[in-house]
Amino acid sequence: MKKLFTLLYLCVAFNLSAQEGNELSEQAYKQKLDSINNSFTYKTGEVTLENGLAKIKVPEGYKFLNAEQSNRVLTDLWGNPPSEVLGMLFPKNIDPISENFTYAVEITYSDEGYINDDDAKDIDYDELLSEMQSDADAANEEREKLGYPTIELIGWASKPFYDETSKKLHWAKELNFGGDSINTLNYNIRVLGRSGFLNLNAIGTIDILPQFKNDVNQILNSVTFSEGNTYADFNPDIDKVAAYGIGGLIAGKLLAKAGFFALLLKFWKVIAIAIAGGFGILKNKIFGSKENEQRNA
């Protein structure tokens, strides 16, 4: 996980360098990053999401960052395009750019319509995995043309589980980007509602899996739609129905045109630098190498 922090640190440092328009010392950067971490205000307890759409009771051991600050993390610090994030969950001892960074949970909402769950009991998850792996392989040529690395779907890191009573679904994929030596974990949680679903996505290296699986139930239980927006509130006479069911939601078929596993792009720079092996180049560019210092002395 130290590698993940190093990449994240360098990604942030590169963004700051571009914003500052000059090169700062490594010590100055660390001071700057400490200052940034201290600028965030987190919440615990119960938090309302998206103007009353849903609520989250922040799980024990976590802290919540609101939409505005989360967008700042994703866009200004981590270098992603602006997004409609509702907030982020961080483990209580983790900050967006801290040495012990492991993962964060991004919370968004998709208003694609009511998800009919009639297919949930009939899904063969092994067969679905095979289809997803084929889709990933088929899209690799196009991803390379666009400048992205190939993606190999290794398998389920945690097999899909759908709770028909609570209308909550979760699963995890183990991925490999461009033949990197460390696999990536993408843990997905979906909470179904009347007109769409809440997305809670955690991304990190595969070694966070035991920690996250230990917490996943309390995270699942922490999120609920408000009255009038629940799955049970669906009205077939006026509400939109999504073009896919549980299987399509897991497979991400509608994301394929934008690039398989498009949600991972939120964390793209952290992963991309790892694959490219570019952190050494960035470090020299940002901080300046000792050889350059000696040469210029």
Secondary structure, 3 states (H helix, E strand, C coil): CHHHHHHHHHHHHHHHHHHHCCCCCHHHHHHHHHHHHCCCCCECCEEEEHHHCEEEECCCCEEEEEHHHHHHHHHHHCCCCCCCCCEEEEECCCCCCCCCCCCCEEEEEECCCEEECCCHHHCCHHHHHHHHHHHHHHHHHHHHHCCCCCEEEEEEEEEEEEECCCCEEEEEEEEEECCCCCCEEEEEEEEEECCCEEEEEEEEEHHHHHHHHHHHHHHHHHEEECCCCEHHHCCCCCCCEEEEEHHHHHHCHHHHHHCCCHHHHHHHHHHHHHHHCCHHHHHHHHHCCHHHHHHHC
